[in-house]
Structures are given as structure tokens and as C-alpha cells.
Amino acid sequence: MKQEVLAWLQQWFRNKSRKVEGDLTKLASVDYLSAGYVDSHGTVELIVELEKHFGIVFSIEGYEDPRFLTVGGLAEIVESLRAAQ
């Protein structure tokens, strides 16, 4: 199931960021904030869309999780939230 979330995230970043180009498989390990793929507003938009699409709710712990900063880590967090519900 992580692949489903990862594919959704890759498509989301491709649609929202002009900086995301080419091979999206490398995107999983990228710190999307440092790379400038989104700003703080874009991060809020991403979380809202993730919650709506996958039927999850992020907690403060999710935002503090170091995995939150990479696309692959974010996919892992989403999967763990889906499994817990």
C-alpha cells in the first residue's frame, strides 16, 4: 500500500511544483521543503489533501516525526495512520 501513497504524493508534487521534473522515483528521498518543492502554505495544502484523500488525521506527533520532511517518509506516516484507523 505504501506504493499507492507514494504514487499519489509523486503526482501531487508534479502537479503543484514547477521544480519537480523527470524521474519521480528519486523524489522519495528528497527533503521537499529544502528543495523548494513547496513552501509552508503548500505544506498545509498537502496535509489537507492527504487527510481528505486517504481518510486520515495528522496529529502533532506526525508533524514532529523526522520522516515528515521526505516524500518517502511522509508516505510511511500516511500508511501508519491508515493502518491505525
C-alpha positions as CSV (number, residue, x, y, z in Angstrom):
1,M,0.0,0.0,0.0
2,K,2.9,2.4,0.5
3,Q,3.4,2.4,-3.2
4,E,-0.1,3.7,-3.7
5,V,0.6,6.6,-1.3
6,L,4.0,7.2,-2.8
7,A,2.5,7.4,-6.3
8,W,-0.2,9.8,-5.1
9,L,2.5,12.0,-3.5
10,Q,4.7,12.0,-6.6
11,Q,1.7,13.0,-8.7
12,W,0.7,15.7,-6.2
13,F,4.2,17.2,-6.3
14,R,4.4,17.0,-10.0
15,N,1.1,18.9,-10.3
16,K,1.9,21.5,-7.6
17,S,5.6,22.3,-8.1
18,R,7.4,23.6,-11.2
19,K,10.6,22.3,-9.7
20,V,9.7,18.6,-9.9
21,E,10.7,17.2,-13.2
22,G,11.9,14.0,-14.7
23,D,12.3,10.7,-12.8
24,L,10.0,10.8,-9.8
25,T,11.5,7.7,-8.2
26,K,14.2,9.9,-6.8
27,L,11.6,12.1,-5.1
28,A,11.0,9.6,-2.3
29,S,14.3,10.6,-0.5
30,V,14.2,14.4,-1.2
31,D,13.5,16.9,1.6
32,Y,10.7,18.6,-0.2
33,L,10.9,21.8,1.9
34,S,14.6,22.3,1.5
35,A,14.4,21.5,-2.2
36,G,11.8,24.3,-2.6
37,Y,9.1,22.0,-4.0
38,V,6.6,23.6,-1.6
39,D,6.5,26.4,0.9
40,S,4.7,26.5,4.2
41,H,1.4,27.2,2.5
42,G,1.9,24.3,0.1
43,T,2.7,22.0,3.0
44,V,-0.6,22.9,4.7
45,E,-2.4,22.3,1.4
46,L,-0.6,18.9,1.0
47,I,-1.6,17.8,4.5
48,V,-5.3,18.8,3.9
49,E,-5.4,16.9,0.7
50,L,-3.7,13.9,2.2
51,E,-6.2,13.8,5.0
52,K,-9.1,14.1,2.7
53,H,-7.9,11.6,0.1
54,F,-6.7,8.9,2.5
55,G,-9.3,9.5,5.3
56,I,-6.6,10.2,7.9
57,V,-5.9,12.9,10.5
58,F,-2.4,14.1,11.2
59,S,-1.5,14.7,14.9
60,I,1.2,17.0,16.2
61,E,3.4,13.9,16.5
62,G,3.1,13.4,12.8
63,Y,4.5,16.9,12.1
64,E,7.3,16.3,14.5
65,D,8.3,13.0,13.0
66,P,11.6,13.4,11.1
67,R,10.2,11.3,8.3
68,F,7.7,14.1,7.7
69,L,10.3,16.0,5.7
70,T,10.8,13.5,2.9
71,V,8.2,12.2,0.4
72,G,9.1,8.6,1.3
73,G,8.9,9.3,5.0
74,L,5.6,11.1,4.5
75,A,4.2,8.0,2.7
76,E,5.3,5.8,5.7
77,I,3.5,8.1,8.1
78,V,0.3,8.1,6.0
79,E,0.4,4.3,5.8
80,S,0.8,4.0,9.6
81,L,-2.1,6.4,10.1
82,R,-4.2,4.3,7.7
83,A,-3.3,1.1,9.5
84,A,-4.2,2.6,12.9
85,Q,-7.8,3.6,11.8
